[in-house]
Amino acid sequence: MLATAQSGVDFQALNDDVKKTLRTVLSGISIESRLIELSSTPAAEFRAMPLNMIGVVETGLVSVLHGNTVVSVLEPGDLVLADTDFLPTGVGALLYGSESGAFIRAYDRDAFLDEIAIDKSLQCNWMRCVGQHVSLVLRLNALHIRETVGLGGVPEIYPAGSIIIRQGDPADDVFSMAEGLAEVLVNDMAVAKIRPGELFGTMAALTGSHRNASVRALKSCSVIRVPKDRFFELIRSRPSAVQGLLVDMAKSITELNEEVVSLRRKHGDS
């Protein structure tokens, strides 16, 4: 698992050990497996993992997407524990893909667990592997939190109906949606929505122009405001942040294009 922030020695040591533990488990089972190919594809075409599978990245780098944010990048030897089977109704699965192409070796989860169940040593190593994997994810989350705090971002609460960004105002800050739901308005017409984990207000900040759209809270929103000079510092010092930014911007452009097409169709029908 690749850290998207400065990780330190403990993260790297745990990262190496969880792969070693997983190799020990896989060497002790004899069930069939299959390769899942993740062709080189943009984030908009990432997909959920199949049902009833446990996997390991065989080649390439695999990006994990939540909402429109890359939350993890898996490398060869990393465990893939898909959440496809276990989510409550209305909760979307994590999406997987690769910018340059990758392969995941997949095992039938039920057969995998059945084989482990008959060998106590395999059981212990599997529990060690899962525990280490969870610890690794939590440490990665802590790195992300420290990264945000280091930028000086302060959460602000906007009640439903309030304006977070007003069209025409100067672009002095970039925003990150921590919780809630908001809509993007161009000339009072809704053209897109902003969900948790997404950056917004970036285009005007990057171009030095005034806001070209308003953002209004549909639900109570917790928003982190980052001054644009610190945002530029983030881009310069942490290239990994650019990937999430590009995903968010591409999504915004796609939604705007879809809205334009929809309006043209309506106009043509009238």
C-alpha positions, -999 to +999 in steps of 0.1 A: +000+000+000+015+033-011+013+062+014+000+094+000+018+115+026+051+113+045+048+079+061+078+072+083+096+040+091+068+023+111+044+025+082+069+010+058+079-018+082+042-028+087+036-025+050+064-050+043+053-074+071+017-076+060+028-086+025+051-112+040+022-126+062-001-127+032+025-147+011+027-172+040-011-177+039-013-180+001+016-205+000-005-227+024-037-230+003-043-250-028-076-236-042-078-223-078-076-187-085-082-164-115-067-132-128-088-100-129-074-075-154-078-038-147-072-022-181-057+013-182-087+035-177-097+069-163-112+072-128-147+077-143-146+040-154-134+024-122-155-005-110-164-024-079-148-058-073-168-089-080-189-106-052-174-133-030-137-126-036-104-121-018-076-109-039-039-098-040-024-073-064-002-093-088+011-066-111+008-028-115-007-002-092-044-003-083-061+029-072-091+027-048-118+054-052-143+066-027-168+092-041-144+110-064-113+108-042-084+083-045-082+070-009-055+043-014-030+030-040-023-007-038+009-022-051+020-058-060+016-080-029-011-059-013-043-076+000-076-067-017-105-070+007-135-058-014-165-044+004-190-053-024-208-081-004-211-063+030-226-029+025-261-018+036-286-006+011-279+028-004-241+027+004-219+026-027-190+002-029-154+013-032-142+014-069-110+000-082-090+008-113-056+015-127-042+043-148-015+021-164-031-013-161-029-040-134-038-076-125-054-088-093-053-125-085-087-134-071-098-163-049-133-175-042-138-162-006-159-191+007-134-217-006-105-196+007-120-194+042-130-231+042-094-241+035-080-219+062-105-232+087-090-267+087-054-254+095-048-236+128-015-222+116-032-207+085-060-193+107-035-175+129-016-161+099-048-150+082-060-132+114-025-116+116-027-105+080-062-089+084-052-072+116-021-058+101-041-046+070-066-028+092-037-012+112-021-001+080-054+016+068-058+033+101-023+046+100-028+059+065-059+077+077-039+093+105-014+105+079-042+121+059-056+138+090-022+152+099-018+164+064-051+183+066-044+198+100-009+208+088-025+230+061-044+249+088-078+238+075-106+247+100-140+230+097-169+255+092-206+245+094-231+258+069-268+251+076-290+238+047-299+266+024-269+288+032-244+300+005-209+286+009-195+303-023-212+332-041-208+336-079-187+367-087-168+369-054-130+368-054-115+333-051-093+335-020-098+300-007-102+264-018-128+242+000-131+205+010-165+190+018-160+169+050-197+161+056-230+171+039-243+178+004-243+210-016-253+220-051-234+241-077-254+270-092-246+289-124-269+319-128-292+303-102-294+271-122-283+239-105-256+221-126-239+197-102-236+184-066-207+183-042-204+153-018-181+144+011-145+141+001-147+164-028-127+196-034-145+227-048-137+263-056-104+251-071-108+264-107-112+300-098-083+298-073-060+282-099-069+307-127-070+337-104-104+346-116-136+354-097-161+326-087-179+314-118-206+296-098-223+296-064-223+267-040-254+263-017-258+237+011-286+212+005-279+196+039-259+209+068-223+209+056-190+207+074-165+224+051-127+228+055-115+262+041-079+263+029-063+296+018-052+293-018-015+300-010-015+270+013-034+250-014-006+259-039+020+248-013+001+214-011+003+210-048+040+218-049+051+197-020+027+168-022+022+156-058-002+129-047-027+156-039-028+165-076-043+132-085-074+137-063-077+173-075-077+162-112-103+135-105-126+161-088-121+186-116-127+161-143-160+150-126-171+187-124-164+192-161-182+160-169-213+170-149-213+205-165-211+189-200-239+166-192-261+195-180-253+215-211-263+185-233-295+181-213-304+217-216-298+216-254-321+186-257-348+204-238-344+235-259-345+214-291-377+197-279-395+230-271 
